[in-house]
Amino acid sequence: MPRFRGNGDTWVSEVRRLESMGFDTVSVSEHVTRGWQLSPLVAMAYAAASTTRLRVLSLTVPNDLHHPALLAKEVATVDVLSGGRVELGIGAGWEPADCTTLGHPFYSGGTRVARLAESLEIIRRYFTTDTVDFVGEHYRIDHMEALPRCVQQPSPPILVGAGGPRMLDLAGRTADIVGLHARMDDNAIDDAAVTDLTAVRITEKVDRVRSAAAAAGRPPPTFQFSCYHVDVTDFPSPSTPRSSWAARVEAHAELLKGSPAVLTGTAARCADQLREWRDRFGITYWNLGRSDGAAARIIEQLDRSNELAST
């Protein structure tokens, strides 16, 4: 999503510009620390109401900041009011301060994964049944009416962000889309996390997700990935603040050669690289960095190739 700079009209204009440039989806992350401003579900609803085609995605909301049944109701509400243009991205959460700032415990990794697993079951039941009953170790739902009913059937797409083995297994068993991410053992954007984004590690993550899906008797999910360092050499992109991830990835550019974490070259070369990664890793859903103009130039090249292929 565009950065909010204190003016709602400007923000809406930027969202509409993204739609006109050919983007499929605007995504918003969630933190209650680190300078994050907009509440994700509210911003997503406003973006959907301000556009006609653009989809909206939470990428991602930390599970422990939301009650799963109420989160499902909020997503269903956006789905109905937008005519079916919402996607729910959710993860176990990695930033301790997001919980401790609110007076909530930041649970161990195993507990966070277990809580997320129960949440995903509750959310899926909300989307696919008339009433929700659930008794688990962490949540209990007593005959909640699953209203409103979603436009998208059987449910809005659910994206699970996953990096470590337990999360990759859970995502394979439950998600429609898996957001591939670094393993965050230390709950920090550090060198260890970045080195988990090599091409070899991405291949291992994809294989693990597909194995978990097959063991659960379900088709493999779609894969989503965020390119952290994007440099389109034939587009004069204005200088933009680098994220913590981008800075770390740039520092390990040689190690990450061949990884989808680093996308560089002309727009045509970048488009070719995305197609190569699609074929190699199965990734079809991309976040292409902070420069919407550079990303749009890549999209133009992809569209041009599709037109040539269809003639």
C-alpha positions in Angstrom: 0.0 0.0 0.0 1.1 3.6 -0.4 2.7 5.2 2.6 0.2 7.3 4.5 1.6 10.9 4.7 -1.1 12.5 6.7 -3.6 13.2 3.9 -6.4 10.8 3.1 -7.2 12.2 -0.3 -3.6 11.8 -1.4 -3.5 8.2 -0.1 -6.7 7.3 -2.0 -5.3 8.9 -5.2 -2.2 6.7 -4.9 -4.3 3.6 -4.4 -6.3 4.4 -7.5 -3.1 5.1 -9.4 -1.8 1.6 -8.5 -5.0 0.1 -9.9 -4.6 2.0 -13.2 -1.0 0.9 -13.4 -2.0 -2.8 -13.7 -1.3 -4.1 -10.2 -3.6 -6.9 -9.0 -3.5 -6.4 -5.2 -2.5 -3.9 -2.6 -1.1 -5.4 0.6 -0.7 -4.0 4.1 1.3 -5.3 7.0 0.5 -4.9 10.6 2.5 -3.8 13.6 1.5 -1.6 16.5 5.2 -0.5 16.9 8.0 0.6 14.5 6.1 3.6 13.2 3.2 1.6 11.6 0.2 3.9 11.2 -2.8 2.4 9.5 -5.0 -0.4 10.9 -4.8 -3.1 8.2 -8.5 -4.2 7.9 -9.8 -0.7 8.0 -7.2 0.5 5.4 -8.0 -2.5 3.2 -11.8 -1.8 3.4 -11.2 1.8 2.5 -8.9 0.9 -0.4 -11.5 -1.6 -1.7 -14.2 1.0 -1.5 -12.1 3.5 -3.4 -11.4 1.2 -6.3 -13.3 -1.1 -8.6 -10.9 -4.0 -9.5 -8.0 -3.9 -7.1 -7.9 -6.7 -4.5 -6.7 -6.1 -0.9 -4.5 -8.4 1.2 -3.2 -8.3 4.7 0.5 -9.3 4.5 0.3 -10.3 7.2 -1.6 -9.8 10.4 0.0 -11.4 13.6 -2.5 -14.0 14.9 -2.2 -13.0 18.5 -3.3 -9.4 17.8 -6.8 -10.7 16.8 -9.5 -13.0 18.0 -9.9 -15.5 15.1 -13.7 -15.5 15.0 -13.9 -11.7 15.0 -11.1 -11.5 12.4 -13.1 -13.8 10.1 -16.2 -11.6 10.6 -14.2 -8.5 9.6 -12.7 -10.2 6.5 -16.2 -11.5 5.5 -17.5 -8.0 5.9 -14.9 -6.6 3.6 -15.5 -9.5 1.2 -19.2 -8.7 1.0 -18.9 -5.0 0.7 -16.1 -5.1 -1.9 -17.8 -7.7 -4.1 -15.3 -10.4 -3.3 -11.9 -8.6 -3.4 -10.3 -9.5 -0.1 -7.6 -11.9 0.9 -6.6 -12.8 4.4 -2.8 -13.1 5.1 -2.0 -14.2 8.6 1.1 -15.5 10.5 2.3 -16.5 13.9 3.9 -13.1 14.5 7.6 -12.4 15.0 7.9 -9.0 16.7 7.7 -9.3 20.5 6.9 -5.6 21.1 3.7 -5.9 19.1 2.3 -8.1 22.0 4.1 -6.7 25.0 3.2 -3.1 24.1 -0.5 -4.2 24.5 0.2 -6.1 27.7 -0.2 -9.5 25.9 2.3 -12.3 26.4 4.6 -13.1 23.5 4.4 -16.8 23.5 7.1 -19.3 22.6 7.4 -20.2 18.9 5.7 -23.6 19.4 2.8 -22.0 21.3 2.3 -19.3 18.7 2.2 -21.9 15.9 -0.3 -24.0 17.9 -2.5 -21.0 18.5 -2.4 -20.1 14.8 -3.3 -23.6 13.8 -6.5 -23.3 16.0 -7.2 -19.9 14.6 -7.0 -21.1 11.0 -9.5 -23.9 11.8 -11.9 -21.4 13.3 -11.5 -19.0 10.4 -12.0 -21.7 7.8 -15.1 -22.9 9.7 -16.5 -19.4 9.8 -16.1 -19.1 6.0 -17.6 -22.5 5.2 -20.3 -23.2 7.8 -23.4 -21.5 9.0 -22.3 -21.6 12.7 -19.0 -22.1 14.4 -18.4 -24.3 17.4 -14.9 -25.0 18.5 -13.1 -26.2 21.6 -9.4 -26.2 21.6 -6.5 -25.6 24.0 -6.4 -21.9 23.2 -9.8 -20.9 21.8 -13.4 -21.7 22.4 -16.3 -20.7 20.2 -19.9 -21.5 21.2 -22.4 -21.6 18.3 -21.3 -18.3 16.6 -23.4 -17.3 13.6 -21.1 -17.1 10.6 -22.5 -13.9 9.2 -22.2 -12.2 6.7 -21.7 -15.0 4.2 -18.8 -14.4 1.9 -19.1 -13.6 -1.8 -16.0 -15.7 -2.6 -16.7 -19.4 -2.3 -15.8 -21.6 -0.7 -13.9 -18.8 1.1 -11.7 -15.7 0.5 -8.1 -16.9 -0.1 -6.1 -17.5 3.1 -2.4 -16.7 2.9 -0.2 -18.1 5.7 3.3 -16.5 6.0 5.8 -19.3 6.7 9.6 -19.6 7.1 10.4 -22.4 9.6 9.6 -26.1 9.4 6.5 -26.0 11.7 5.0 -23.0 9.9 5.8 -24.5 6.4 4.0 -27.7 7.4 1.0 -25.9 8.8 0.8 -23.7 5.7 1.0 -26.7 3.5 -1.9 -28.3 5.4 -4.1 -25.3 5.6 -3.3 -22.3 3.3 -4.5 -21.4 -0.2 -1.4 -19.2 -0.6 1.9 -19.6 1.2 3.9 -16.5 1.7 7.5 -17.8 1.7 9.6 -16.1 4.3 12.9 -16.4 6.2 13.0 -18.4 9.3 13.0 -16.0 12.3 14.4 -18.0 15.2 15.7 -14.9 17.0 12.6 -12.8 16.2 14.8 -10.3 14.4 15.8 -9.2 10.9 19.4 -10.4 11.2 22.1 -12.1 9.1 20.8 -15.5 10.1 17.3 -14.7 8.8 18.6 -13.3 5.5 20.8 -16.2 4.8 17.7 -18.4 5.0 16.6 -16.9 1.7 19.1 -18.5 -0.6 17.9 -20.3 -3.7 18.6 -23.7 -2.1 16.6 -22.8 1.0 13.7 -21.5 -1.1 13.6 -24.8 -3.0 13.6 -26.7 0.3 10.7 -24.6 1.7 8.7 -25.1 -1.5 9.3 -28.9 -1.4 8.3 -29.0 2.3 5.0 -27.1 1.7 4.1 -29.4 -1.2 4.9 -32.5 0.8 2.7 -31.3 3.7 -0.2 -30.5 1.3 0.1 -34.0 -0.3 0.1 -35.7 3.1 -3.0 -33.8 3.9 -4.7 -34.9 0.7 -5.1 -31.4 -0.7 -3.7 -29.7 -3.8 -0.5 -27.6 -3.4 -1.1 -24.0 -2.5 0.0 -21.0 -4.6 3.3 -19.4 -3.5 3.8 -15.7 -2.7 7.2 -14.0 -2.3 8.5 -10.5 -1.7 11.6 -9.3 -3.6 13.6 -7.3 -1.0 16.1 -5.7 -3.4 14.7 -4.6 -6.8 16.9 -2.6 -9.1 15.4 -2.0 -12.6 18.4 -0.6 -14.4 16.6 1.0 -17.3 14.1 2.8 -15.0 15.3 6.0 -13.2 13.7 5.1 -9.9 13.6 7.9 -7.3 15.5 7.3 -4.1 13.3 5.6 -1.5 14.0 4.7 2.1 15.3 1.1 2.3 13.6 -1.3 4.6 15.5 -3.3 7.2 15.1 -6.4 5.1 16.4 -4.6 1.9 19.5 -3.4 3.7 20.4 -6.8 5.0 19.7 -8.5 1.6 21.9 -6.0 -0.2 24.7 -6.8 2.3 24.5 -10.5 1.3 24.0 -10.0 -2.5 26.7 -12.5 -3.4 25.3 -15.2 -1.2 21.8 -14.6 -2.5 22.7 -14.8 -6.1 20.0 -16.7 -7.9 17.5 -16.1 -5.1 14.2 -14.4 -5.7 15.1 -12.1 -2.8 17.3 -10.1 -5.3 15.8 -8.9 -8.6 18.1 -6.8 -10.8 18.6 -5.9 -14.5 16.6 -4.2 -17.2 12.8 -4.5 -17.0 12.9 -7.1 -19.7 15.5 -9.1 -17.9 13.6 -8.8 -14.6 10.4 -10.1 -16.3 12.4 -13.1 -17.7 13.8 -13.7 -14.2 10.3 -13.8 -12.7 9.2 -16.4 -15.3 12.3 -18.4 -14.6 11.5 -18.4 -10.8 7.9 -19.2 -11.5 9.1 -22.3 -13.4 11.8 -23.2 -10.8 10.0 -22.5 -7.5 6.3 -22.2 -8.5 6.1 -18.7 -7.2 3.3 -16.7 -9.1 2.4 -14.0 -6.6 5.0 -11.3 -6.3 5.7 -8.1 -4.2 8.2 -6.2 -6.4 9.6 -3.7 -3.9 8.9 -0.1 -3.0 9.1 1.6 -6.4 5.7 1.2 -8.0 7.1 2.8 -11.2 9.9 0.2 -11.5 7.4 -2.6 -10.8 5.0 -1.3 -13.4 7.8 -1.3 -16.0 8.3 -5.0 -15.2 4.5 -5.6 -15.5 4.5 -4.0 -18.9 7.2 -6.5 -20.0 5.2 -9.4 -18.7 2.0 -8.2 -20.4 3.9 -7.7 -23.7 5.2 -11.3 -23.5 1.7 -12.6 -22.9 0.4 -10.7 -25.9 3.1 -12.1 -28.1 2.5 -15.6 -26.9 -1.2 -15.4 -27.7 -0.8 -14.1 -31.3 
